[in-house]
């Protein structure tokens, strides 16, 4: 198995995209530090037990999809790219796969996702899955909201969640 990486631009900064032979392993949208800083790749390498190698241009197709998405086109990323789910397992994977199916412009509560994922009462575990997702934006965890319809958090950037929800409602 080989792992490669590239960067894809977003309005929030460049995202690190790590690929395996099976698909996208990680889409890391972290503004905490410039994604080119080695610690980010080191953290991914530790999880993969291998070091991804640079592959300029590998994220070009995804970058075009992201351009369309941020221009307001309803892109279902899971219909265009393959995901390699190796960094998430168990109920968290099931929850994220359920979230991947939430259509553009729609939302579900954490509790609703838990029910559809087969574990009623596991709303907090859905929240954890959203927090630890290796696929920010391209698995639309921003479409998961509180039971009262309010957005809730989005890591350290709740304004990003509001931006994404507003983009999809426009």
Secondary structure, DSSP 8 states (H G I E B T S, - for coil): ---EEEEE--TT--EEEEEETTEEEEEE---SS-TTSHHHHHHHHHHHTS--EE-TTTTHHHHHHHHHHHTT----GGGTS-B--TT--HHHHHHHHHHHTS-TT--EEHHHHHHHTT-TT-HHHHHHHHHH-SBTTTS-GGGEE-TTS-----TT-HHHHHHHHHHHH-
